[in-house]
Amino acid sequence: MQRPSPHAFSDDTGPFDLIGDIHGCAGEAETLLKKLGYRLGEEGPRGKRHYSVSHPDGRKPVFLGDLVDRGPRSPDVLRLVMGMTKAGQAYTVMGNHDDKFRRWLDGHHVHLTHGIEETITQFEIEPDAFKAEVRNFLYYLPTHLILDNGELLVAHAGLAKKFHGISSGQERAFALFGDVAKQRDKYNLPVRRNWAAEYRGRRTVVHGHVAEPQVRELNNVICIDTGCCFGGGLTAMRWPERELVTVPAEQAYFHSPRWG
């Protein structure tokens, strides 16, 4: 099976709503989309929900990856995001958790850590046809997108300037995990280098992956993962307005030693 280029360039100027790591928190995603002005039709109970979505001003969500794991409703998140993306109503980039779950769906051995066990449990009752649909969707997700005539780049963990528009193993690793050192921190987690401190590009880079209580901006690099699955919030950034919109988590679903 041939994958497309891991990046795409688009003159689509939006407007967009860039949405951080959902991690299975479908209720918060529904609330955030409504707060952003989307008309959200919902059918079926939680866990088996189907959606119809539109925006009166033609705005498009851009989902920044890590759709699954940790939260209670990963299948619903995937139904929501897949439906919009396949209909051309949204863009989505690959997150490291999405790629790990895709490998599990492929039958590969993965370590049942960092929340994937919740997603696997939720998928036990899903039909094989839906699992195959999810697998194919995740397989073809790009690792980064360049939008708005080159003014905006989105990648799950961000992307150093030298990798913009490039297809390589290094680009893929950076887009999914960031700039990770070989050392481990006191929690035995990989040390993340602050690559944004060296960024000097004019193109705005918006990413998730690094959960913090507040949105962080440095050198035109903006991280909007505010830790919804840890009890923080789910955040969107309107583009080109750069307005931030956040809804609080309904509860903390997962514990991380790095979080508060």
C-alpha positions in Angstrom: 0.0 0.0 0.0 1.6 3.3 -1.1 1.4 6.2 1.2 1.0 9.7 -0.2 3.5 12.5 0.6 3.6 13.0 4.3 3.1 16.8 3.8 0.8 18.9 1.7 0.8 22.5 0.6 -2.5 24.3 0.2 -3.5 27.8 -0.8 -6.6 27.2 1.3 -6.8 30.4 3.4 -9.4 29.1 5.8 -10.5 30.5 8.1 -9.5 27.6 10.3 -10.0 26.5 13.9 -6.8 24.6 15.0 -7.7 22.1 17.7 -5.3 20.5 20.1 -5.0 17.0 21.4 -8.4 15.5 22.0 -7.2 12.1 23.4 -10.6 10.4 23.3 -12.4 13.3 25.0 -15.4 13.4 22.7 -17.7 15.4 25.1 -15.2 18.2 25.3 -14.7 18.1 21.5 -18.4 18.5 21.0 -18.6 21.4 23.4 -15.6 23.1 21.9 -17.0 22.9 18.3 -20.3 24.3 19.5 -18.5 27.1 21.3 -16.6 27.8 18.0 -19.9 28.3 16.2 -20.3 24.9 14.5 -23.7 23.4 14.0 -23.4 19.9 15.5 -26.0 17.2 14.8 -25.6 14.2 17.1 -27.3 10.8 16.7 -27.0 7.8 18.9 -25.7 7.2 22.5 -22.2 8.1 23.7 -19.8 5.6 22.3 -21.9 5.0 19.2 -22.5 8.5 18.1 -22.7 9.8 14.5 -22.4 13.4 13.6 -23.3 16.0 11.0 -21.3 19.2 11.3 -21.3 22.5 9.5 -20.3 26.1 10.1 -22.3 29.1 8.9 -19.1 31.0 7.9 -17.5 28.0 6.3 -14.7 27.6 8.9 -12.7 24.4 8.9 -11.2 22.5 11.9 -7.6 21.4 11.7 -7.1 18.6 14.1 -3.5 18.4 15.4 -3.4 14.7 16.1 -3.6 12.4 19.2 -7.3 11.7 18.6 -7.2 8.5 20.7 -6.1 7.1 24.0 -6.7 8.1 27.7 -10.2 9.6 27.3 -13.5 7.7 27.5 -14.7 7.9 23.9 -12.0 7.4 21.2 -14.4 5.7 18.8 -16.7 8.8 18.8 -13.7 11.1 18.3 -12.7 9.1 15.3 -16.3 9.1 13.9 -16.4 12.9 14.2 -13.0 13.7 12.8 -13.1 11.0 10.0 -16.5 12.2 8.8 -15.4 15.8 8.6 -12.0 15.1 7.1 -13.3 12.7 4.4 -16.0 15.2 3.5 -13.4 18.0 3.0 -14.8 19.9 6.0 -11.6 19.5 8.0 -7.9 18.7 8.0 -6.1 16.2 10.3 -2.5 15.4 10.9 -1.1 12.3 12.4 -0.2 12.1 16.1 2.1 9.6 17.8 -0.8 8.0 19.7 -2.8 7.7 16.4 0.1 6.0 14.7 0.6 3.6 17.6 -3.0 2.6 17.5 -2.9 2.2 13.8 0.0 -0.3 14.3 -2.1 -2.2 16.8 -4.9 -2.4 14.3 -2.4 -3.7 11.8 -1.6 -6.6 14.2 1.8 -5.4 15.3 2.9 -5.7 18.9 2.8 -2.4 20.8 3.4 -1.7 24.5 0.1 -1.3 26.3 1.1 1.9 28.0 0.3 5.7 27.9 -3.5 5.1 27.5 -3.7 2.9 24.4 -5.2 0.1 26.6 -8.3 2.3 27.1 -8.7 2.7 23.3 -8.3 -1.1 22.7 -11.0 -1.8 25.3 -13.4 0.7 23.7 -12.8 -0.9 20.3 -13.5 -4.5 21.5 -17.2 -3.9 20.8 -16.7 -2.2 17.4 -17.3 -4.1 14.2 -14.4 -5.2 12.0 -15.6 -2.9 9.2 -15.2 0.2 11.4 -11.8 -0.9 12.6 -10.7 -1.3 9.0 -12.1 2.1 8.2 -10.2 3.7 11.1 -7.0 1.8 10.2 -7.1 3.1 6.6 -7.9 6.7 7.7 -4.9 6.8 10.1 -2.6 5.2 7.6 -3.0 8.0 5.1 -2.9 10.9 7.5 -0.1 13.4 6.6 2.6 14.2 9.2 2.4 17.9 8.5 0.4 20.4 6.5 1.3 23.8 5.1 -1.7 26.0 4.7 -2.8 29.6 3.9 -0.3 30.1 1.0 2.6 29.0 3.2 1.8 31.2 6.2 0.8 28.4 8.5 2.3 25.0 9.3 0.6 22.4 11.5 2.2 19.2 12.8 1.4 17.2 15.9 4.7 17.9 17.8 5.7 20.9 15.6 8.5 20.9 13.0 11.9 22.6 12.7 12.3 24.9 9.7 14.7 22.6 7.9 12.0 19.9 7.6 9.2 22.1 6.2 7.8 20.5 3.1 10.4 17.7 3.4 9.6 13.9 3.3 12.0 11.9 5.3 12.3 9.6 8.3 13.7 12.4 10.4 10.8 14.7 9.4 8.3 12.1 10.4 10.0 11.4 13.8 10.1 15.2 14.5 6.5 15.8 13.5 5.2 13.0 15.7 7.5 13.3 18.7 9.4 16.6 18.6 13.1 17.0 19.2 13.7 14.2 21.7 17.0 13.6 23.4 18.4 10.2 24.2 18.4 11.0 27.9 15.5 10.3 30.2 14.1 12.6 32.9 13.3 11.8 36.5 10.0 10.1 35.4 11.9 7.9 32.9 10.3 9.8 30.1 12.3 11.1 27.1 13.8 14.6 27.5 12.3 17.1 25.1 14.6 19.8 23.7 13.1 23.3 23.3 13.5 23.5 19.6 11.2 26.5 19.3 14.0 28.6 21.1 16.0 28.3 17.8 13.2 28.8 15.4 13.5 31.9 13.2 11.0 31.2 10.4 8.4 33.7 9.3 5.9 30.8 8.9 3.7 30.3 12.0 4.0 26.7 13.4 1.1 25.5 15.5 1.3 22.1 17.3 0.2 20.0 20.2 1.9 17.0 21.9 3.4 18.9 24.9 0.6 19.3 27.4 0.8 22.4 29.6 -1.8 24.3 31.6 -1.5 27.4 29.3 -0.9 27.9 25.6 2.8 28.5 25.0 4.2 30.8 22.3 7.8 31.3 21.4 9.4 32.6 18.2 6.2 32.2 16.1 5.8 28.6 17.4 2.5 28.0 19.3 1.7 24.9 21.4 -2.1 24.6 22.0 -2.2 21.2 23.9 -3.7 22.2 27.3 -4.0 18.7 28.7 -7.7 17.9 28.3 -7.2 14.2 29.2 -5.3 15.2 32.4 -8.1 17.5 33.6 -7.0 20.7 31.9 -8.9 21.9 28.9 -9.3 21.5 25.2 -8.1 24.5 23.2 -8.6 25.8 19.7 -6.8 28.7 18.0 -8.7 30.6 15.4 -6.7 31.3 12.3 -5.9 33.9 11.0 -7.4 35.7 14.1 -5.0 33.9 16.5 -7.9 34.0 19.1 -7.8 31.2 21.7 -10.9 29.4 22.7 -10.8 26.8 25.5 -13.4 24.5 27.2 -12.6 22.8 30.5 -12.2 19.1 30.8 -15.3 17.3 32.2 -12.9 15.4 34.5 -9.3 14.1 34.7 -9.2 10.8 32.8 -5.5 9.9 33.0 -2.6 10.7 35.2 0.8 12.0 34.0 3.7 12.6 36.3 4.6 15.7 34.2 1.1 17.3 34.7 0.7 19.5 37.7 
